[in-house]
């Protein structure tokens, strides 16, 4: 249940980052790009708290890290791909 709750929180946070980027005059894709780094840090802290304070074995936390980080990060990647500017997509 904890994993589902954290994933849902991550998806809601992605929406907040995208909306905040639009409110400050940036592209929605910029908000998604920044979100990934913040979510990576939050996911690592979540795992560390589980191991250090809740006594969860590290291997269990590593397995839980995959959906906790992966699902919101994949959604952010999708948002970034759909909402980036055409200039960003041009090969260099």
PDB file of N, CA, C and O in Angstrom:
ATOM      1  N   UNK A   1       0.827  -1.191   0.000  1.00  0.00           N
ATOM      2  CA  UNK A   1       0.000   0.000   0.000  1.00  0.00           C
ATOM      3  C   UNK A   1       0.877   1.264   0.000  1.00  0.00           C
ATOM      4  O   UNK A   1       0.535   2.271  -0.619  1.00  0.00           O
ATOM      5  N   UNK A   2       2.010   1.187   0.706  1.00  0.00           N
ATOM      6  CA  UNK A   2       2.899   2.341   0.768  1.00  0.00           C
ATOM      7  C   UNK A   2       3.431   2.704  -0.614  1.00  0.00           C
ATOM      8  O   UNK A   2       3.527   3.881  -0.961  1.00  0.00           O
ATOM      9  N   UNK A   3       3.773   1.693  -1.394  1.00  0.00           N
ATOM     10  CA  UNK A   3       4.314   1.954  -2.729  1.00  0.00           C
ATOM     11  C   UNK A   3       3.277   2.665  -3.582  1.00  0.00           C
ATOM     12  O   UNK A   3       3.602   3.636  -4.265  1.00  0.00           O
ATOM     13  N   UNK A   4       2.043   2.199  -3.556  1.00  0.00           N
ATOM     14  CA  UNK A   4       0.983   2.837  -4.348  1.00  0.00           C
ATOM     15  C   UNK A   4       0.763   4.282  -3.909  1.00  0.00           C
ATOM     16  O   UNK A   4       0.574   5.165  -4.745  1.00  0.00           O
ATOM     17  N   UNK A   5       0.788   4.517  -2.623  1.00  0.00           N
ATOM     18  CA  UNK A   5       0.595   5.873  -2.100  1.00  0.00           C
ATOM     19  C   UNK A   5       1.712   6.806  -2.563  1.00  0.00           C
ATOM     20  O   UNK A   5       1.454   7.937  -2.974  1.00  0.00           O
ATOM     21  N   UNK A   6       2.948   6.326  -2.494  1.00  0.00           N
ATOM     22  CA  UNK A   6       4.080   7.162  -2.892  1.00  0.00           C
ATOM     23  C   UNK A   6       4.065   7.406  -4.396  1.00  0.00           C
ATOM     24  O   UNK A   6       4.391   8.507  -4.839  1.00  0.00           O
ATOM     25  N   UNK A   7       3.694   6.407  -5.186  1.00  0.00           N
ATOM     26  CA  UNK A   7       3.606   6.592  -6.645  1.00  0.00           C
ATOM     27  C   UNK A   7       2.536   7.623  -6.988  1.00  0.00           C
ATOM     28  O   UNK A   7       2.760   8.489  -7.834  1.00  0.00           O
ATOM     29  N   UNK A   8       1.395   7.540  -6.348  1.00  0.00           N
ATOM     30  CA  UNK A   8       0.324   8.522  -6.596  1.00  0.00           C
ATOM     31  C   UNK A   8       0.792   9.917  -6.198  1.00  0.00           C
ATOM     32  O   UNK A   8       0.535  10.887  -6.911  1.00  0.00           O
ATOM     33  N   UNK A   9       1.481  10.022  -5.060  1.00  0.00           N
ATOM     34  CA  UNK A   9       2.031  11.306  -4.642  1.00  0.00           C
ATOM     35  C   UNK A   9       3.017  11.820  -5.690  1.00  0.00           C
ATOM     36  O   UNK A   9       3.042  13.018  -5.971  1.00  0.00           O
ATOM     37  N   UNK A  10       3.818  10.948  -6.265  1.00  0.00           N
ATOM     38  CA  UNK A  10       4.764  11.339  -7.300  1.00  0.00           C
ATOM     39  C   UNK A  10       4.072  11.867  -8.545  1.00  0.00           C
ATOM     40  O   UNK A  10       4.510  12.859  -9.127  1.00  0.00           O
ATOM     41  N   UNK A  11       2.996  11.214  -8.954  1.00  0.00           N
ATOM     42  CA  UNK A  11       2.264  11.669 -10.134  1.00  0.00           C
ATOM     43  C   UNK A  11       1.589  13.026  -9.890  1.00  0.00           C
ATOM     44  O   UNK A  11       1.557  13.884 -10.772  1.00  0.00           O
ATOM     45  N   UNK A  12       1.058  13.198  -8.691  1.00  0.00           N
ATOM     46  CA  UNK A  12       0.466  14.492  -8.341  1.00  0.00           C
ATOM     47  C   UNK A  12       1.557  15.564  -8.302  1.00  0.00           C
ATOM     48  O   UNK A  12       1.342  16.686  -8.760  1.00  0.00           O
ATOM     49  N   UNK A  13       2.718  15.222  -7.759  1.00  0.00           N
ATOM     50  CA  UNK A  13       3.835  16.164  -7.720  1.00  0.00           C
ATOM     51  C   UNK A  13       4.282  16.552  -9.124  1.00  0.00           C
ATOM     52  O   UNK A  13       4.622  17.710  -9.366  1.00  0.00           O
ATOM     53  N   UNK A  14       4.286  15.610 -10.039  1.00  0.00           N
ATOM     54  CA  UNK A  14       4.612  15.921 -11.430  1.00  0.00           C
ATOM     55  C   UNK A  14       3.654  16.960 -11.972  1.00  0.00           C
ATOM     56  O   UNK A  14       4.073  17.906 -12.640  1.00  0.00           O
ATOM     57  N   UNK A  15       2.377  16.794 -11.693  1.00  0.00           N
ATOM     58  CA  UNK A  15       1.394  17.787 -12.122  1.00  0.00           C
ATOM     59  C   UNK A  15       1.654  19.160 -11.531  1.00  0.00           C
ATOM     60  O   UNK A  15       1.487  20.177 -12.204  1.00  0.00           O
ATOM     61  N   UNK A  16       2.062  19.187 -10.278  1.00  0.00           N
ATOM     62  CA  UNK A  16       2.385  20.452  -9.619  1.00  0.00           C
ATOM     63  C   UNK A  16       3.600  21.104 -10.276  1.00  0.00           C
ATOM     64  O   UNK A  16       3.603  22.314 -10.503  1.00  0.00           O
ATOM     65  N   UNK A  17       4.621  20.321 -10.580  1.00  0.00           N
ATOM     66  CA  UNK A  17       5.817  20.857 -11.233  1.00  0.00           C
ATOM     67  C   UNK A  17       5.490  21.415 -12.614  1.00  0.00           C
ATOM     68  O   UNK A  17       5.976  22.483 -12.987  1.00  0.00           O
ATOM     69  N   UNK A  18       4.671  20.695 -13.366  1.00  0.00           N
ATOM     70  CA  UNK A  18       4.293  21.158 -14.703  1.00  0.00           C
ATOM     71  C   UNK A  18       3.480  22.448 -14.599  1.00  0.00           C
ATOM     72  O   UNK A  18       3.728  23.396 -15.343  1.00  0.00           O
ATOM     73  N   UNK A  19       2.517  22.489 -13.687  1.00  0.00           N
ATOM     74  CA  UNK A  19       1.701  23.692 -13.512  1.00  0.00           C
ATOM     75  C   UNK A  19       2.555  24.871 -13.028  1.00  0.00           C
ATOM     76  O   UNK A  19       2.381  25.998 -13.491  1.00  0.00           O
ATOM     77  N   UNK A  20       3.470  24.607 -12.104  1.00  0.00           N
ATOM     78  CA  UNK A  20       4.335  25.677 -11.599  1.00  0.00           C
ATOM     79  C   UNK A  20       5.222  26.226 -12.707  1.00  0.00           C
ATOM     80  O   UNK A  20       5.450  27.434 -12.778  1.00  0.00           O
ATOM     81  N   UNK A  21       5.717  25.359 -13.562  1.00  0.00           N
ATOM     82  CA  UNK A  21       6.543  25.824 -14.679  1.00  0.00           C
ATOM     83  C   UNK A  21       5.742  26.746 -15.588  1.00  0.00           C
ATOM     84  O   UNK A  21       6.252  27.769 -16.045  1.00  0.00           O
ATOM     85  N   UNK A  22       4.503  26.392 -15.849  1.00  0.00           N
ATOM     86  CA  UNK A  22       3.656  27.232 -16.702  1.00  0.00           C
ATOM     87  C   UNK A  22       3.349  28.569 -16.012  1.00  0.00           C
ATOM     88  O   UNK A  22       3.286  29.607 -16.670  1.00  0.00           O
ATOM     89  N   UNK A  23       3.159  28.540 -14.694  1.00  0.00           N
ATOM     90  CA  UNK A  23       2.834  29.769 -13.966  1.00  0.00           C
ATOM     91  C   UNK A  23       3.992  30.764 -13.955  1.00  0.00           C
ATOM     92  O   UNK A  23       3.766  31.974 -13.922  1.00  0.00           O
ATOM     93  N   UNK A  24       5.220  30.271 -13.983  1.00  0.00           N
ATOM     94  CA  UNK A  24       6.373  31.174 -13.979  1.00  0.00           C
ATOM     95  C   UNK A  24       6.863  31.492 -15.384  1.00  0.00           C
ATOM     96  O   UNK A  24       7.927  32.086 -15.558  1.00  0.00           O
ATOM     97  N   UNK A  25       6.084  31.094 -16.388  1.00  0.00           N
ATOM     98  CA  UNK A  25       6.409  31.459 -17.759  1.00  0.00           C
ATOM     99  C   UNK A  25       7.323  30.509 -18.489  1.00  0.00           C
ATOM    100  O   UNK A  25       7.832  30.844 -19.559  1.00  0.00           O
ATOM    101  N   UNK A  26       7.545  29.333 -17.940  1.00  0.00           N
ATOM    102  CA  UNK A  26       8.388  28.331 -18.601  1.00  0.00           C
ATOM    103  C   UNK A  26       7.503  27.312 -19.301  1.00  0.00           C
ATOM    104  O   UNK A  26       6.283  27.319 -19.140  1.00  0.00           O
ATOM    105  N   UNK A  27       8.124  26.442 -20.072  1.00  0.00           N
ATOM    106  CA  UNK A  27       7.376  25.385 -20.750  1.00  0.00           C
ATOM    107  C   UNK A  27       7.048  24.270 -19.766  1.00  0.00           C
ATOM    108  O   UNK A  27       7.773  24.051 -18.795  1.00  0.00           O
ATOM    109  N   UNK A  28       5.950  23.570 -20.026  1.00  0.00           N
ATOM    110  CA  UNK A  28       5.565  22.441 -19.181  1.00  0.00           C
ATOM    111  C   UNK A  28       6.654  21.378 -19.195  1.00  0.00           C
ATOM    112  O   UNK A  28       6.883  20.717 -18.182  1.00  0.00           O
ATOM    113  N   UNK A  29       7.325  21.206 -20.322  1.00  0.00           N
ATOM    114  CA  UNK A  29       8.399  20.220 -20.428  1.00  0.00           C
ATOM    115  C   UNK A  29       9.547  20.547 -19.468  1.00  0.00           C
ATOM    116  O   UNK A  29      10.211  19.642 -18.963  1.00  0.00           O
ATOM    117  N   UNK A  30       9.779  21.831 -19.218  1.00  0.00           N
ATOM    118  CA  UNK A  30      10.830  22.216 -18.262  1.00  0.00           C
ATOM    119  C   UNK A  30      10.476  21.749 -16.855  1.00  0.00           C
ATOM    120  O   UNK A  30      11.342  21.286 -16.112  1.00  0.00           O
ATOM    121  N   UNK A  31       9.204  21.871 -16.491  1.00  0.00           N
ATOM    122  CA  UNK A  31       8.764  21.401 -15.184  1.00  0.00           C
ATOM    123  C   UNK A  31       8.939  19.900 -15.032  1.00  0.00           C
ATOM    124  O   UNK A  31       9.335  19.422 -13.969  1.00  0.00           O
ATOM    125  N   UNK A  32       8.646  19.153 -16.095  1.00  0.00           N
ATOM    126  CA  UNK A  32       8.816  17.699 -16.058  1.00  0.00           C
ATOM    127  C   UNK A  32      10.287  17.327 -15.929  1.00  0.00           C
ATOM    128  O   UNK A  32      10.632  16.377 -15.226  1.00  0.00           O
ATOM    129  N   UNK A  33      11.148  18.070 -16.602  1.00  0.00           N
ATOM    130  CA  UNK A  33      12.583  17.780 -16.557  1.00  0.00           C
ATOM    131  C   UNK A  33      13.147  18.024 -15.154  1.00  0.00           C
ATOM    132  O   UNK A  33      13.943  17.227 -14.657  1.00  0.00           O
ATOM    133  N   UNK A  34      12.744  19.106 -14.528  1.00  0.00           N
ATOM    134  CA  UNK A  34      13.211  19.403 -13.167  1.00  0.00           C
ATOM    135  C   UNK A  34      12.644  18.383 -12.178  1.00  0.00           C
ATOM    136  O   UNK A  34      13.328  17.966 -11.244  1.00  0.00           O
ATOM    137  N   UNK A  35      11.395  17.990 -12.393  1.00  0.00           N
ATOM    138  CA  UNK A  35      10.749  17.032 -11.499  1.00  0.00           C
ATOM    139  C   UNK A  35      11.554  15.744 -11.357  1.00  0.00           C
ATOM    140  O   UNK A  35      11.666  15.204 -10.257  1.00  0.00           O
ATOM    141  N   UNK A  36      12.113  15.251 -12.452  1.00  0.00           N
ATOM    142  CA  UNK A  36      12.829  13.969 -12.405  1.00  0.00           C
ATOM    143  C   UNK A  36      13.960  14.007 -11.381  1.00  0.00           C
ATOM    144  O   UNK A  36      14.142  13.048 -10.631  1.00  0.00           O
ATOM    145  N   UNK A  37      14.714  15.087 -11.340  1.00  0.00           N
ATOM    146  CA  UNK A  37      15.833  15.179 -10.393  1.00  0.00           C
ATOM    147  C   UNK A  37      15.344  15.294  -8.953  1.00  0.00           C
ATOM    148  O   UNK A  37      15.915  14.687  -8.047  1.00  0.00           O
ATOM    149  N   UNK A  38      14.292  16.072  -8.746  1.00  0.00           N
ATOM    150  CA  UNK A  38      13.733  16.199  -7.395  1.00  0.00           C
ATOM    151  C   UNK A  38      13.146  14.859  -6.946  1.00  0.00           C
ATOM    152  O   UNK A  38      13.314  14.460  -5.794  1.00  0.00           O
ATOM    153  N   UNK A  39      12.460  14.171  -7.854  1.00  0.00           N
ATOM    154  CA  UNK A  39      11.849  12.892  -7.513  1.00  0.00           C
ATOM    155  C   UNK A  39      12.912  11.821  -7.256  1.00  0.00           C
ATOM    156  O   UNK A  39      12.715  10.956  -6.403  1.00  0.00           O
ATOM    157  N   UNK A  40      14.019  11.866  -7.971  1.00  0.00           N
ATOM    158  CA  UNK A  40      15.114  10.936  -7.706  1.00  0.00           C
ATOM    159  C   UNK A  40      15.626  11.121  -6.277  1.00  0.00           C
ATOM    160  O   UNK A  40      15.814  10.144  -5.553  1.00  0.00           O
ATOM    161  N   UNK A  41      15.848  12.353  -5.879  1.00  0.00           N
ATOM    162  CA  UNK A  41      16.314  12.630  -4.517  1.00  0.00           C
ATOM    163  C   UNK A  41      15.285  12.170  -3.482  1.00  0.00           C
ATOM    164  O   UNK A  41      15.645  11.552  -2.480  1.00  0.00           O
ATOM    165  N   UNK A  42      14.015  12.468  -3.722  1.00  0.00           N
ATOM    166  CA  UNK A  42      12.964  12.065  -2.787  1.00  0.00           C
ATOM    167  C   UNK A  42      12.855  10.549  -2.696  1.00  0.00           C
ATOM    168  O   UNK A  42      12.616  10.014  -1.614  1.00  0.00           O
ATOM    169  N   UNK A  43      13.023   9.859  -3.800  1.00  0.00           N
ATOM    170  CA  UNK A  43      12.950   8.390  -3.801  1.00  0.00           C
ATOM    171  C   UNK A  43      14.112   7.778  -3.036  1.00  0.00           C
ATOM    172  O   UNK A  43      13.938   6.788  -2.326  1.00  0.00           O
ATOM    173  N   UNK A  44      15.279   8.353  -3.175  1.00  0.00           N
ATOM    174  CA  UNK A  44      16.445   7.856  -2.442  1.00  0.00           C
ATOM    175  C   UNK A  44      16.260   8.089  -0.939  1.00  0.00           C
ATOM    176  O   UNK A  44      16.566   7.211  -0.133  1.00  0.00           O
ATOM    177  N   UNK A  45      15.765   9.257  -0.568  1.00  0.00           N
ATOM    178  CA  UNK A  45      15.507   9.543   0.853  1.00  0.00           C
ATOM    179  C   UNK A  45      14.450   8.588   1.394  1.00  0.00           C
ATOM    180  O   UNK A  45      14.581   8.096   2.515  1.00  0.00           O
ATOM    181  N   UNK A  46      13.410   8.320   0.619  1.00  0.00           N
ATOM    182  CA  UNK A  46      12.371   7.375   1.034  1.00  0.00           C
ATOM    183  C   UNK A  46      12.978   5.998   1.321  1.00  0.00           C
ATOM    184  O   UNK A  46      12.654   5.372   2.331  1.00  0.00           O
ATOM    185  N   UNK A  47      13.844   5.536   0.445  1.00  0.00           N
ATOM    186  CA  UNK A  47      14.492   4.247   0.658  1.00  0.00           C
ATOM    187  C   UNK A  47      15.399   4.246   1.873  1.00  0.00           C
ATOM    188  O   UNK A  47      15.430   3.276   2.630  1.00  0.00           O
ATOM    189  N   UNK A  48      16.135   5.327   2.060  1.00  0.00           N
ATOM    190  CA  UNK A  48      17.035   5.427   3.212  1.00  0.00           C
ATOM    191  C   UNK A  48      16.252   5.415   4.520  1.00  0.00           C
ATOM    192  O   UNK A  48      16.670   4.780   5.488  1.00  0.00           O
ATOM    193  N   UNK A  49      15.131   6.107   4.553  1.00  0.00           N
ATOM    194  CA  UNK A  49      14.294   6.112   5.760  1.00  0.00           C
ATOM    195  C   UNK A  49      13.757   4.711   6.029  1.00  0.00           C
ATOM    196  O   UNK A  49      13.701   4.272   7.178  1.00  0.00           O
ATOM    197  N   UNK A  50      13.363   4.013   4.971  1.00  0.00           N
ATOM    198  CA  UNK A  50      12.868   2.649   5.148  1.00  0.00           C
ATOM    199  C   UNK A  50      13.911   1.722   5.727  1.00  0.00           C
ATOM    200  O   UNK A  50      13.606   0.895   6.586  1.00  0.00           O
ATOM    201  N   UNK A  51      15.130   1.852   5.266  1.00  0.00           N
ATOM    202  CA  UNK A  51      16.205   0.980   5.754  1.00  0.00           C
ATOM    203  C   UNK A  51      16.652   1.385   7.155  1.00  0.00           C
ATOM    204  O   UNK A  51      16.780   0.536   8.037  1.00  0.00           O
ATOM    205  N   UNK A  52      16.887   2.666   7.361  1.00  0.00           N
ATOM    206  CA  UNK A  52      17.472   3.123   8.619  1.00  0.00           C
ATOM    207  C   UNK A  52      16.492   3.189   9.781  1.00  0.00           C
ATOM    208  O   UNK A  52      16.862   2.886  10.915  1.00  0.00           O
ATOM    209  N   UNK A  53      15.259   3.577   9.520  1.00  0.00           N
ATOM    210  CA  UNK A  53      14.317   3.795  10.615  1.00  0.00           C
ATOM    211  C   UNK A  53      13.212   2.747  10.706  1.00  0.00           C
ATOM    212  O   UNK A  53      12.725   2.458  11.799  1.00  0.00           O
ATOM    213  N   UNK A  54      12.811   2.174   9.570  1.00  0.00           N
ATOM    214  CA  UNK A  54      11.731   1.191   9.598  1.00  0.00           C
ATOM    215  C   UNK A  54      12.252  -0.237   9.631  1.00  0.00           C
ATOM    216  O   UNK A  54      11.481  -1.180   9.813  1.00  0.00           O
ATOM    217  N   UNK A  55      13.563  -0.398   9.454  1.00  0.00           N
ATOM    218  CA  UNK A  55      14.142  -1.726   9.528  1.00  0.00           C
ATOM    219  C   UNK A  55      13.839  -2.618   8.336  1.00  0.00           C
ATOM    220  O   UNK A  55      13.891  -3.842   8.456  1.00  0.00           O
ATOM    221  N   UNK A  56      13.528  -2.038   7.205  1.00  0.00           N
ATOM    222  CA  UNK A  56      13.241  -2.822   5.998  1.00  0.00           C
ATOM    223  C   UNK A  56      14.574  -3.231   5.377  1.00  0.00           C
ATOM    224  O   UNK A  56      15.483  -2.407   5.278  1.00  0.00           O
ATOM    225  N   UNK A  57      14.705  -4.475   4.961  1.00  0.00           N
ATOM    226  CA  UNK A  57      15.967  -4.919   4.346  1.00  0.00           C
ATOM    227  C   UNK A  57      16.285  -4.114   3.079  1.00  0.00           C
ATOM    228  O   UNK A  57      15.382  -3.787   2.308  1.00  0.00           O
ATOM    229  N   UNK A  58      17.554  -3.800   2.868  1.00  0.00           N
ATOM    230  CA  UNK A  58      17.938  -3.007   1.692  1.00  0.00           C
ATOM    231  C   UNK A  58      17.475  -3.606   0.364  1.00  0.00           C
ATOM    232  O   UNK A  58      17.108  -2.867  -0.550  1.00  0.00           O
ATOM    233  N   UNK A  59      17.489  -4.925   0.246  1.00  0.00           N
ATOM    234  CA  UNK A  59      17.063  -5.542  -1.013  1.00  0.00           C
ATOM    235  C   UNK A  59      15.576  -5.271  -1.271  1.00  0.00           C
ATOM    236  O   UNK A  59      15.175  -5.094  -2.421  1.00  0.00           O
ATOM    237  N   UNK A  60      14.771  -5.237  -0.232  1.00  0.00           N
ATOM    238  CA  UNK A  60      13.351  -4.904  -0.395  1.00  0.00           C
ATOM    239  C   UNK A  60      13.175  -3.450  -0.820  1.00  0.00           C
ATOM    240  O   UNK A  60      12.342  -3.136  -1.669  1.00  0.00           O
ATOM    241  N   UNK A  61      13.966  -2.574  -0.221  1.00  0.00           N
ATOM    242  CA  UNK A  61      13.876  -1.153  -0.586  1.00  0.00           C
ATOM    243  C   UNK A  61      14.340  -0.921  -2.024  1.00  0.00           C
ATOM    244  O   UNK A  61      13.786  -0.079  -2.731  1.00  0.00           O
ATOM    245  N   UNK A  62      15.360  -1.671  -2.454  1.00  0.00           N
ATOM    246  CA  UNK A  62      15.817  -1.524  -3.845  1.00  0.00           C
ATOM    247  C   UNK A  62      14.737  -1.983  -4.818  1.00  0.00           C
ATOM    248  O   UNK A  62      14.549  -1.379  -5.874  1.00  0.00           O
ATOM    249  N   UNK A  63      14.032  -3.051  -4.462  1.00  0.00           N
ATOM    250  CA  UNK A  63      12.936  -3.520  -5.308  1.00  0.00           C
ATOM    251  C   UNK A  63      11.783  -2.519  -5.318  1.00  0.00           C
ATOM    252  O   UNK A  63      11.146  -2.321  -6.352  1.00  0.00           O
ATOM    253  N   UNK A  64      11.513  -1.896  -4.190  1.00  0.00           N
ATOM    254  CA  UNK A  64      10.441  -0.903  -4.122  1.00  0.00           C
ATOM    255  C   UNK A  64      10.825   0.384  -4.840  1.00  0.00           C
ATOM    256  O   UNK A  64       9.952   1.116  -5.307  1.00  0.00           O
ATOM    257  N   UNK A  65      12.123   0.668  -4.933  1.00  0.00           N
ATOM    258  CA  UNK A  65      12.593   1.877  -5.610  1.00  0.00           C
ATOM    259  C   UNK A  65      12.196   1.882  -7.078  1.00  0.00           C
ATOM    260  O   UNK A  65      11.909   2.940  -7.638  1.00  0.00           O
ATOM    261  N   UNK A  66      12.177   0.720  -7.703  1.00  0.00           N
ATOM    262  CA  UNK A  66      11.885   0.641  -9.142  1.00  0.00           C
ATOM    263  C   UNK A  66      10.525   1.246  -9.468  1.00  0.00           C
ATOM    264  O   UNK A  66      10.473   2.151 -10.301  1.00  0.00           O
ATOM    265  N   UNK A  67       9.426   0.805  -8.869  1.00  0.00           N
ATOM    266  CA  UNK A  67       8.151   1.464  -9.197  1.00  0.00           C
ATOM    267  C   UNK A  67       8.012   2.856  -8.586  1.00  0.00           C
ATOM    268  O   UNK A  67       7.405   3.744  -9.185  1.00  0.00           O
ATOM    269  N   UNK A  68       8.583   3.047  -7.377  1.00  0.00           N
ATOM    270  CA  UNK A  68       8.439   4.350  -6.724  1.00  0.00           C
ATOM    271  C   UNK A  68       9.081   5.450  -7.561  1.00  0.00           C
ATOM    272  O   UNK A  68       8.492   6.517  -7.732  1.00  0.00           O
ATOM    273  N   UNK A  69      10.262   5.210  -8.075  1.00  0.00           N
ATOM    274  CA  UNK A  69      10.904   6.203  -8.936  1.00  0.00           C
ATOM    275  C   UNK A  69      10.469   6.041 -10.385  1.00  0.00           C
ATOM    276  O   UNK A  69      10.231   7.031 -11.078  1.00  0.00           O
ATOM    277  N   UNK A  70      10.365   4.810 -10.842  1.00  0.00           N
ATOM    278  CA  UNK A  70      10.174   4.548 -12.258  1.00  0.00           C
ATOM    279  C   UNK A  70       8.859   5.017 -12.847  1.00  0.00           C
ATOM    280  O   UNK A  70       8.848   5.584 -13.939  1.00  0.00           O
ATOM    281  N   UNK A  71       7.765   4.801 -12.165  1.00  0.00           N
ATOM    282  CA  UNK A  71       6.456   5.165 -12.731  1.00  0.00           C
ATOM    283  C   UNK A  71       6.321   6.683 -12.878  1.00  0.00           C
ATOM    284  O   UNK A  71       5.994   7.142 -13.972  1.00  0.00           O
ATOM    285  N   UNK A  72       6.557   7.491 -11.829  1.00  0.00           N
ATOM    286  CA  UNK A  72       6.487   8.942 -12.037  1.00  0.00           C
ATOM    287  C   UNK A  72       7.550   9.464 -13.005  1.00  0.00           C
ATOM    288  O   UNK A  72       7.286  10.406 -13.752  1.00  0.00           O
ATOM    289  N   UNK A  73       8.744   8.871 -13.005  1.00  0.00           N
ATOM    290  CA  UNK A  73       9.782   9.318 -13.934  1.00  0.00           C
ATOM    291  C   UNK A  73       9.392   9.000 -15.371  1.00  0.00           C
ATOM    292  O   UNK A  73       9.649   9.802 -16.270  1.00  0.00           O
ATOM    293  N   UNK A  74       8.779   7.849 -15.600  1.00  0.00           N
ATOM    294  CA  UNK A  74       8.312   7.507 -16.944  1.00  0.00           C
ATOM    295  C   UNK A  74       7.210   8.464 -17.386  1.00  0.00           C
ATOM    296  O   UNK A  74       7.165   8.863 -18.550  1.00  0.00           O
ATOM    297  N   UNK A  75       6.325   8.834 -16.469  1.00  0.00           N
ATOM    298  CA  UNK A  75       5.278   9.803 -16.798  1.00  0.00           C
ATOM    299  C   UNK A  75       5.892  11.163 -17.120  1.00  0.00           C
ATOM    300  O   UNK A  75       5.435  11.847 -18.036  1.00  0.00           O
ATOM    301  N   UNK A  76       6.919  11.558 -16.379  1.00  0.00           N
ATOM    302  CA  UNK A  76       7.606  12.823 -16.648  1.00  0.00           C
ATOM    303  C   UNK A  76       8.292  12.780 -18.008  1.00  0.00           C
ATOM    304  O   UNK A  76       8.269  13.765 -18.746  1.00  0.00           O
ATOM    305  N   UNK A  77       8.899  11.653 -18.342  1.00  0.00           N
ATOM    306  CA  UNK A  77       9.531  11.507 -19.654  1.00  0.00           C
ATOM    307  C   UNK A  77       8.492  11.651 -20.760  1.00  0.00           C
ATOM    308  O   UNK A  77       8.739  12.308 -21.772  1.00  0.00           O
ATOM    309  N   UNK A  78       7.329  11.033 -20.561  1.00  0.00           N
ATOM    310  CA  UNK A  78       6.253  11.136 -21.549  1.00  0.00           C
ATOM    311  C   UNK A  78       5.794  12.588 -21.705  1.00  0.00           C
ATOM    312  O   UNK A  78       5.628  13.072 -22.824  1.00  0.00           O
ATOM    313  N   UNK A  79       5.594  13.270 -20.596  1.00  0.00           N
ATOM    314  CA  UNK A  79       5.191  14.684 -20.646  1.00  0.00           C
ATOM    315  C   UNK A  79       6.254  15.508 -21.361  1.00  0.00           C
ATOM    316  O   UNK A  79       5.940  16.349 -22.204  1.00  0.00           O
ATOM    317  N   UNK A  80       7.511  15.260 -21.017  1.00  0.00           N
ATOM    318  CA  UNK A  80       8.591  16.001 -21.664  1.00  0.00           C
ATOM    319  C   UNK A  80       8.605  15.755 -23.166  1.00  0.00           C
ATOM    320  O   UNK A  80       8.739  16.702 -23.941  1.00  0.00           O
ATOM    321  N   UNK A  81       8.467  14.498 -23.593  1.00  0.00           N
ATOM    322  CA  UNK A  81       8.481  14.169 -25.019  1.00  0.00           C
ATOM    323  C   UNK A  81       7.307  14.798 -25.763  1.00  0.00           C
ATOM    324  O   UNK A  81       7.464  15.250 -26.897  1.00  0.00           O
ATOM    325  N   UNK A  82       6.137  14.829 -25.136  1.00  0.00           N
ATOM    326  CA  UNK A  82       4.936  15.363 -25.791  1.00  0.00           C
ATOM    327  C   UNK A  82       4.918  16.883 -25.828  1.00  0.00           C
ATOM    328  O   UNK A  82       4.360  17.466 -26.758  1.00  0.00           O
ATOM    329  N   UNK A  83       5.517  17.537 -24.838  1.00  0.00           N
ATOM    330  CA  UNK A  83       5.365  18.981 -24.704  1.00  0.00           C
ATOM    331  C   UNK A  83       6.639  19.772 -24.986  1.00  0.00           C
ATOM    332  O   UNK A  83       6.646  20.991 -24.817  1.00  0.00           O
ATOM    333  N   UNK A  84       7.705  19.120 -25.407  1.00  0.00           N
ATOM    334  CA  UNK A  84       8.922  19.867 -25.721  1.00  0.00           C
ATOM    335  C   UNK A  84       8.730  20.625 -27.027  1.00  0.00           C
ATOM    336  O   UNK A  84       7.842  20.300 -27.816  1.00  0.00           O
ATOM    337  N   UNK A  85       9.548  21.617 -27.248  1.00  0.00           N
ATOM    338  CA  UNK A  85       9.433  22.416 -28.471  1.00  0.00           C
ATOM    339  C   UNK A  85      10.059  21.664 -29.635  1.00  0.00           C
ATOM    340  O   UNK A  85      10.922  20.812 -29.423  1.00  0.00           O
ATOM    341  N   UNK A  86       9.639  21.966 -30.865  1.00  0.00           N
ATOM    342  CA  UNK A  86      10.229  21.295 -32.028  1.00  0.00           C
ATOM    343  C   UNK A  86      11.745  21.529 -32.139  1.00  0.00           C
ATOM    344  O   UNK A  86      12.460  20.683 -32.674  1.00  0.00           O
ATOM    345  N   UNK A  87      12.227  22.648 -31.648  1.00  0.00           N
ATOM    346  CA  UNK A  87      13.669  22.918 -31.704  1.00  0.00           C
ATOM    347  C   UNK A  87      14.448  21.931 -30.828  1.00  0.00           C
ATOM    348  O   UNK A  87      15.588  21.588 -31.140  1.00  0.00           O
ATOM    349  N   UNK A  88      13.830  21.477 -29.730  1.00  0.00           N
ATOM    350  CA  UNK A  88      14.481  20.502 -28.866  1.00  0.00           C
ATOM    351  C   UNK A  88      14.594  19.140 -29.533  1.00  0.00           C
ATOM    352  O   UNK A  88      15.497  18.365 -29.214  1.00  0.00           O
ATOM    353  N   UNK A  89      13.684  18.841 -30.456  1.00  0.00           N
ATOM    354  CA  UNK A  89      13.656  17.530 -31.097  1.00  0.00           C
ATOM    355  C   UNK A  89      14.586  17.421 -32.284  1.00  0.00           C
ATOM    356  O   UNK A  89      14.849  16.319 -32.764  1.00  0.00           O
ATOM    357  N   UNK A  90      15.093  18.558 -32.772  1.00  0.00           N
ATOM    358  CA  UNK A  90      15.957  18.530 -33.955  1.00  0.00           C
ATOM    359  C   UNK A  90      17.304  17.880 -33.634  1.00  0.00           C
ATOM    360  O   UNK A  90      17.907  18.167 -32.600  1.00  0.00           O
ATOM    361  N   UNK A  91      17.773  17.001 -34.528  1.00  0.00           N
ATOM    362  CA  UNK A  91      19.086  16.386 -34.288  1.00  0.00           C
ATOM    363  C   UNK A  91      20.189  17.432 -34.389  1.00  0.00           C
ATOM    364  O   UNK A  91      20.067  18.428 -35.102  1.00  0.00           O
ATOM    365  N   UNK A  92      21.259  17.180 -33.661  1.00  0.00           N
ATOM    366  CA  UNK A  92      22.336  18.171 -33.640  1.00  0.00           C
ATOM    367  C   UNK A  92      23.565  17.669 -34.315  1.00  0.00           C
ATOM    368  O   UNK A  92      24.566  18.381 -34.384  1.00  0.00           O
TER     369      UNK A  92
END
